[in-house]
Every structure is written in C-alpha cells, then in structure tokens.
C-alpha cells in the first residue's frame, strides 16, 4: 500500500544489520497525510524483536 514496501524492507534490512552500531536515530520527513505513520507501523512488523 502507498508503494512503501521497498522503503520499509530496505530500512528493515539496514536496521537489522548485526554490524550496525547502536544507538541510531532515523528521521522521517514528509507532508501531512503522506503515510509516515503507515510506514513506521509496516517497519515495526518487519524488524525482528530485540533489534
């Protein structure tokens, strides 16, 4: 939905990378109503628990 599959799966892969040093901050900037909350919910479903 909204064409965010590529974005959420790519970001999930990056955030799940074992060599990534934590902590990390990610900013998501877009117009109101463009699907930011949708993308975050989708991303939460794709990133393994504990990452």
C-alpha positions in Angstrom: 0.0 0.0 0.0 1.2 3.5 -0.8 4.2 2.0 -2.5 6.2 1.8 0.7 7.1 -1.9 0.5 10.6 -1.1 -0.9 11.3 1.6 1.7 10.2 -0.4 4.7 12.0 -3.6 3.6 15.2 -1.7 2.8 15.2 0.2 6.1 14.4 -3.0 8.0 17.4 -4.7 6.4 19.6 -1.8 7.3 18.4 -1.6 10.9 18.7 -5.4 11.3 22.3 -5.5 10.2 24.4 -7.0 13.0 27.4 -4.8 12.3 25.3 -1.6 12.8 26.5 0.3 15.9 23.7 1.4 18.3 22.2 3.7 19.2 20.9 5.1 15.9 18.4 7.7 15.0 16.3 7.7 11.9 14.3 10.8 10.7 11.3 10.5 8.5 10.2 13.7 6.9 7.2 14.1 4.5 4.0 16.1 4.1 1.0 15.5 6.4 -1.1 12.6 5.2 1.7 11.0 3.1 1.9 7.8 5.0 4.6 8.3 7.6 2.7 6.5 10.3 1.8 3.7 7.9 5.5 3.3 7.0 6.5 3.2 10.7 3.9 0.5 11.5 5.0 -1.5 8.5 8.6 -1.2 9.5 7.8 -2.3 13.1 6.4 -5.5 11.6 9.5 -6.2 9.6 12.3 -5.5 12.1 12.9 -8.5 14.4 12.2 -8.1 18.1 15.2 -7.0 20.0 16.8 -5.0 17.3 
